[in-house]
Amino acid sequence: MLQSATLTRKPAARRRAHRLCGLALILLAFALALPAGAFAYISAGGGATVSVRSSAGRQDLSGVAFIDATHGWAVGGTYDQATQTNTGAILATTDGGATWRKQKSGNEAPVAVAFVDATRGWAVGWSGIIATTDGGATWINRHSWMQTTWLGGLAFIDATRGWVVGGEGTIIATTDGGATWSTQSSGSDQGLQGVTFIDATHGWAVGQGGTILATTDGGAIWNKQISGTTEELHGVAFIDVTHGWAVGMSGVILATADGGTTWSPQSSGSGANFGKGAPVVFSDATHGWVVGSGGAILATTDGGATWGAQSAGSGESLEGVAFPDATHGWVVGSGGTILATTDGGATWSRQSPGNLSALKPASGKRGATVTIGGTGFSAARGQSTVTFGAAKCIKYLSWSATQITCKVPAKAKYGKVNVTVTTAAGASNAKSFTVKR
């Protein structure tokens, strides 16, 4: 899915830009006032139990893409309170998420990502478009965008043809894998949040003010469709030229069975603001998933006639969802949250670097041997660390993706402390350990 920004300089656009700039400064001041580890995230019947991992590194993940059950990427940004800067974050896995490794993005904060195979992919964000031809080992700048606008989503149908949408109705397209980009006229000045194409000619884009645009000629002409809502729309998904869904703020889900000639509301049973990193996906005409604020995960098995809420067990905002097939799926969100399922969402498990599940023993003296169980610790230690409160372990006896054995640090504070595992992709959840005298 791809989103782009426009370079319009109309008076109304300038006034909106000034208002948005003022709002951004207010929100930035609010964010800086938050304590470390806190997150301010603004987004636009299942019965399954979902567990959540939140990193302690102020990392928000917004987009996720999987091309099969093993190869996937998640993108977002990390805020460094000490330097008051944002840096891009790209995580990759080649084992279905058992381990995630950080890749160097070179982009300030990518918000959406798309891959067409295990090597070729693209990500977009405020700073522009980046691309890889080696699975993310290296990412290069494919298009620098003006800093007064934003890029928010993308769609590629193969290695050469893709579209990006973003602020003030911008749509740009490529036919050479992103080496060059051309502007398409959207006929709208509304910010566009999501885009999807099912082939080289049929595509849809959604955004602010309930905007839905459609093309049947690859974007040479975009036509406005009547959505029936003024709510901001964040994501759109089609499984063929007729059947599609659009989702957005306040629990809005719209569906069409005629390519968007008519759109009808579906009852989500939720007031969640559905995420901004491709928050809706369908694996076929009946099975679909939507994610959003407050840990919302909704699923349908009847094309949206009914949607069932699944408990995420957390208030984290969920922004992106990917299902490469009907059974394997991943969800990402604020706080570094990564959730995974291998049964179509009947059950979800917590996944991401450093999912700490057990300490054996749960108490001991300084120098005692402790075994830490969990997932996503990475196969080799490298620069990863285990921390008891503020004290880092110095002596490690073993390290694997699922188990670490180390000595309680000599400088560990007596009493109860939190034990965490920090890898290149962030810090794990914490488990309590009692340091005895």
Secondary structure, 3 states (H helix, E strand, C coil): CECCCCCCCCHHHHHHHHHHHHHHHHHHHHHHHCCCCCCCCCCCCCCCECCCCCCCCCEEEEEEEECCCCCEEEEEEEEECCCCEEEEEEEEECCCCCCCEEECCCCCCEEEEEECCCCCEEEEECCEEEEECCCCCCCEEEEECCCCCCEEEEEECCCCCEEEEEHHHCEEEECCCCCCCEEECCCCCCCEEEEEECCCCCEEEEEHHHCEEEECCCCCCCEEECCCCCCCEEEEEECCCCCEEEEEHHHCEEEECCCCCCCEEECCCCCCCECCCCCEEECCCCCEEEEEHHHEEEEECCCCCCCEEEECCCCCCEEEEECCCCCCEEEEEHHHCEEEECCCCCCCEECCCCEEEEEECCEEECCCEEEEEEECCCCCCCCCEEEECCEECCCEEEECCCEEEEECCCCCCCEEEEEEEEECCEECCCEEEEEEC
